[in-house]
Each structure stands twice: as C-alpha cells, then as structure tokens.
Amino acid sequence: MNKYFYLNNYFQVEGTVTKFLIADPIWDGSEKEKANIAIEQAMLDEEQKLFKDLIFIRGIEDNYANLHLKVLEIIINLLFF
C-alpha cells in the first residue's frame, strides 16, 4: 500500500516527485500588465528557491490551447533530465 505524507501544503505519495510547469504569461502589451508579470515572476523565482518544484517553459504562452505543448515538455523532462 502506498504511504502518503503531507508536504508543502498538499498530500503526496511516498517515492513520487511533484513538479509544476509554468509557461510564459499572456501579455496584452500594456505597461501595467508588464509590471504585474515582473512581480509574478519574482514571486515564482522565490518559490523556486524554496521548493525547487517549478519547471519554466519559455516561448510558449500559458493557456489551454497550448496544453499539449506543456505535456510534451513533461515527457521531454522525464526522458532527458
């Protein structure tokens, strides 16, 4: 039977690793949105330093239409990293 444990505010199965894929944000071209993106990126960078559970994907906008590209990125990371 799998053993579960509580880590980083969520349950995880023993022997597994949880990663989150973060693609590029959707930018509408405004300066306000650019500032918000910079703040969010700084927060993500800080989280990455603490938990090391993020995989950043550059060159793909983070939206539902690009979900298949994120899945391919997961496969590539599992095979080669």
N, C-alpha and C positions, 0 to 999 in steps of 0.2 A: 504494500500500500504506500502511496506517495505521502511524504511528510510535507506539510505546509508550514510556512513561517511568515511572520509579519515583517516586512522590510520597506522602508521609505513610504509608509502610509498605504501600502497595499499588500495583499497576500501573494505569495509566490511559492511555487513548487520547488522543493529542495533539489538542487542539481540543475536548475534552469537559470537562464540569464534573461533579463528583460531589457530591451533597448527601445528607444523611441526615435523614429525617423522624422527629421524636421527639414522640410524643403524651403525654398525661398518664399518669403511673404509676397502677397499680391499688393503691388504698389500702384496707386491711382495717379501718381505724378505730382501730388501736392507736397509742399514743404512740411505741412503738419503731419501727414502720413509718413514722410521720410523720418521725421523726428520720433514718431511713435515706433517705427520699425527699429531705429537705433536703440531705443530704450528696451524694447523686447529682446533684441539681440544681446544686449548687455546682461539682461536677466538670464537668458538661455546660457550664455557663456559662464555665468556664475554657477548655475545649476550643474553644468557640465564639470566644472572644477570640483564640486562637492560629490556628485554621484557617479560621474562618468558613464551615464546611461543614454546619451544622445548620439545620434549619427546625423550629421549635417549633410544634406544633399544640395549641391549648388547647381544652378542652371535649370531647375525645374520649379515652376510655381506650385505652391502647396494648395491644391484644390482637388475636388473629387474627380474631375476629368483626367487628372494625372496620377490617379491612384495606382494604375497598372505600372507606371514607371517607378513608383515607390516600392512596389512588390518586387520588381526586377532588381532594384538596388539592394533589397534584403537578401535575395538569392546570391547576388554577387558578393556581398559582405560575408555571408555564411561560407561560401566556397573559397574565398581568397584571403580573408582577414581573420 
